[in-house]
Amino acid sequence: MIYIKEYPNLHFMASHFQMSQSKVSEWIAFLLPVLFHSLKKCSLVFHSNESFEIPENLDNILCDVTERQITRSIDNDVQKEYYSVKKKSHT
C-alpha cells in the first residue's frame, strides 16, 4: 500500500524494510496483482475515466484525492484542463 499511496523509490523501500532493492522489486511485482484482485473483489477499484458507485453494503468509504503531477501535454486544451493553479503544475 505504501508503494501505491506514496510511490517511493526502491532504494527508500529497501532501507525501510531492511531488504535489497531487487527483493523489493520482486515483492512489488508479486503483491500488486494480489492487492488489485482483492480490491476488485470488494468492488473498490475503478479507473479514472470510469464513474464510481459506492456499493450498497458499505457504510463508509475513504478516497485519496491527492493531486499527482503528470506529464505536460502538447495539446493546449488538455494542458488547461489538467493545470492546477494551486500546485502551479500539471496534475
C-alpha positions as CSV (number, residue, x, y, z in Angstrom):
1,M,0.0,0.0,0.0
2,I,2.9,2.4,0.7
3,Y,4.1,1.9,-2.9
4,I,0.7,2.9,-4.4
5,K,0.0,5.7,-2.0
6,E,3.4,7.4,-1.8
7,Y,5.2,5.9,-4.7
8,P,8.6,5.9,-3.0
9,N,11.8,4.8,-4.9
10,L,13.0,1.3,-4.4
11,H,16.1,2.5,-2.5
12,F,14.0,4.0,0.2
13,M,11.7,1.0,0.5
14,A,14.8,-1.3,0.7
15,S,16.3,0.6,3.6
16,H,12.9,1.0,5.3
17,F,12.1,-2.8,5.1
18,Q,15.7,-3.9,5.5
19,M,16.0,-5.8,2.3
20,S,17.7,-5.4,-1.1
21,Q,16.2,-3.3,-3.9
22,S,15.8,-6.4,-6.1
23,K,13.8,-8.1,-3.3
24,V,11.6,-5.0,-3.0
25,S,11.0,-5.1,-6.8
26,E,10.1,-8.9,-6.6
27,W,7.7,-8.3,-3.8
28,I,6.0,-5.4,-5.5
29,A,5.6,-7.4,-8.7
30,F,4.2,-10.3,-6.7
31,L,1.9,-8.4,-4.3
32,L,0.4,-5.7,-6.6
33,P,-1.7,-8.2,-8.6
34,V,-2.9,-9.8,-5.4
35,L,-3.9,-6.4,-3.9
36,F,-5.7,-5.3,-7.1
37,H,-7.5,-8.6,-7.3
38,S,-8.6,-8.3,-3.7
39,L,-9.8,-4.7,-4.1
40,K,-11.7,-5.7,-7.3
41,K,-13.5,-8.5,-5.5
42,C,-14.6,-5.9,-2.9
43,S,-15.7,-3.5,-5.7
44,L,-13.3,-0.9,-4.6
45,V,-11.1,-0.5,-7.7
46,F,-12.0,1.9,-10.6
47,H,-10.2,3.7,-13.4
48,S,-10.1,7.4,-13.5
49,N,-12.2,7.5,-16.7
50,E,-15.0,5.4,-15.2
51,S,-17.8,6.5,-12.9
52,F,-17.6,5.2,-9.4
53,E,-20.6,4.0,-7.5
54,I,-20.4,3.1,-3.8
55,P,-21.6,-0.4,-3.2
56,E,-24.7,-0.6,-1.1
57,N,-23.1,-2.8,1.6
58,L,-20.6,-0.1,2.6
59,D,-21.3,2.4,5.4
60,N,-18.1,4.5,4.9
61,I,-15.5,5.0,2.2
62,L,-12.3,6.9,2.2
63,C,-11.0,8.4,-1.1
64,D,-7.5,9.7,-1.6
65,V,-7.8,12.7,-3.8
66,T,-4.2,13.9,-3.6
67,E,-3.2,15.6,-6.8
68,R,-0.2,14.0,-8.5
69,Q,2.0,15.5,-11.1
70,I,1.6,14.3,-14.7
71,T,3.5,14.9,-17.9
72,R,2.5,18.1,-19.6
73,S,0.5,17.5,-22.8
74,I,1.3,19.1,-26.1
75,D,-2.3,20.0,-26.7
76,N,-3.2,23.4,-25.2
77,D,-6.8,22.4,-24.3
78,V,-5.6,19.4,-22.4
79,Q,-2.9,21.5,-20.7
80,K,-5.6,23.9,-19.5
81,E,-7.8,21.0,-18.2
82,Y,-5.0,19.4,-16.1
83,Y,-3.2,22.6,-14.9
84,S,-3.6,23.2,-11.2
85,V,-3.3,26.8,-10.1
86,K,-3.0,25.7,-6.5
87,K,0.0,23.4,-7.3
88,K,1.3,25.6,-10.2
89,S,1.9,22.4,-12.2
90,H,0.0,19.9,-14.3
91,T,-1.8,17.4,-12.1
